[in-house]
């Protein structure tokens, strides 16, 4: 099994310039070809540090969801704490502090609504230890 912890980085939102905001992982310093090659080899637990509401469809979408045994959103958490969650030593709770877009194109349309969200603000799900 692979534990894949992604820590995307994005340009600072302020001061703003005229360039469009890119929240897809490949635009946020992630080598998606490498990530997808890696996750195709073994079952994977995906951990993503959400410093911003990233669009993760390049790694997690309808066609490749089955590769993952779990997905965890972190928000600047320590690596040891993340390992405690993944290994089942700690049962986390929490809710999404923002809505994550399903893909970059949803952000470019600049309209929330039907088809915009992958994970919605305030959503939470129960924790299940991987078998």
C-alpha positions in Angstrom: 0.0 0.0 0.0 1.1 3.5 -0.7 0.6 6.5 1.6 0.7 9.5 -0.7 0.8 12.9 1.0 0.4 15.8 -1.5 1.3 19.3 -0.4 0.4 21.5 -3.3 1.6 25.1 -3.4 -0.1 28.0 -5.0 0.9 31.6 -5.7 -0.1 34.0 -3.0 -3.6 35.4 -3.5 -2.5 38.8 -2.4 -1.3 41.1 -3.8 -3.6 40.1 -6.7 -2.5 40.5 -10.3 -4.3 40.0 -13.6 -3.4 36.3 -14.0 -6.1 33.7 -13.5 -6.2 31.6 -10.3 -5.1 28.1 -11.1 -6.2 25.5 -8.4 -5.6 22.3 -10.3 -2.8 20.2 -8.9 -0.5 20.3 -12.0 -0.5 24.1 -11.7 0.3 23.9 -8.0 3.7 22.3 -8.2 2.5 18.7 -8.4 4.0 16.2 -11.0 0.7 14.6 -11.9 2.2 12.1 -14.4 4.4 10.8 -11.6 1.6 10.7 -9.1 -0.7 8.8 -11.4 2.0 6.4 -12.4 2.7 5.7 -8.7 -0.9 5.3 -7.6 -1.7 2.9 -10.5 0.8 0.4 -9.0 -0.7 -0.3 -5.6 -3.7 0.6 -3.5 -3.2 4.1 -2.1 -4.3 6.2 0.8 -4.3 9.8 -0.4 -3.6 12.6 2.0 -3.9 16.2 0.7 -2.8 19.3 2.6 -5.5 21.8 1.7 -3.9 25.2 2.2 -6.4 26.3 -0.4 -9.5 24.7 -2.0 -7.5 22.7 -4.6 -9.2 20.9 -7.5 -8.0 17.3 -7.2 -9.6 15.7 -10.3 -6.2 15.0 -11.9 -5.7 12.4 -9.2 -9.2 11.7 -7.9 -12.0 11.5 -10.3 -14.8 9.1 -11.4 -12.4 7.0 -13.5 -9.6 6.6 -11.0 -11.4 6.7 -7.6 -11.1 3.0 -7.2 -7.3 3.2 -6.8 -7.7 4.8 -3.3 -8.4 3.0 -0.1 -9.0 6.3 1.6 -8.7 10.1 1.2 -7.9 12.5 4.0 -7.9 16.3 3.9 -5.3 17.9 6.2 -4.9 21.6 7.0 -1.2 22.1 8.0 -1.1 19.1 10.3 2.1 17.4 11.5 3.1 14.3 9.6 3.1 12.2 12.8 -0.5 13.3 13.4 -1.5 12.3 9.9 0.1 8.9 10.3 -1.8 8.4 13.6 -5.1 9.0 11.6 -4.2 6.7 8.7 -3.0 3.9 11.0 -6.1 4.1 13.1 -4.4 5.3 16.3 -6.6 8.4 16.3 -10.2 8.9 15.2 -10.4 12.4 13.6 -13.4 14.6 13.4 -14.0 17.8 11.5 -15.8 19.6 8.7 -14.6 21.1 5.5 -13.8 24.8 6.0 -14.5 25.6 2.4 -15.9 24.0 -0.8 -13.4 22.3 -3.1 -14.1 22.6 -6.8 -14.6 19.5 -8.8 -12.2 20.8 -11.5 -10.4 23.9 -12.7 -13.1 24.7 -15.3 -15.6 25.1 -12.5 -13.4 27.8 -11.0 -13.0 29.6 -14.3 -16.8 29.8 -14.7 -16.8 31.5 -11.3 -20.2 30.2 -10.3 -20.9 27.9 -7.5 -23.9 25.7 -7.9 -24.8 22.3 -9.4 -21.7 20.5 -10.6 -19.2 22.9 -8.8 -18.3 21.0 -5.7 -16.4 17.9 -5.0 -16.4 18.4 -1.3 -18.8 21.0 0.1 -18.3 23.5 2.9 -19.4 22.0 6.2 -19.4 18.4 4.9 -17.9 15.7 7.1 -17.8 11.9 6.9 -17.2 9.2 9.4 -13.9 7.7 9.9 -13.4 4.1 9.0 -10.2 2.2 9.7 -8.7 0.6 6.6 -8.8 -3.2 6.7 
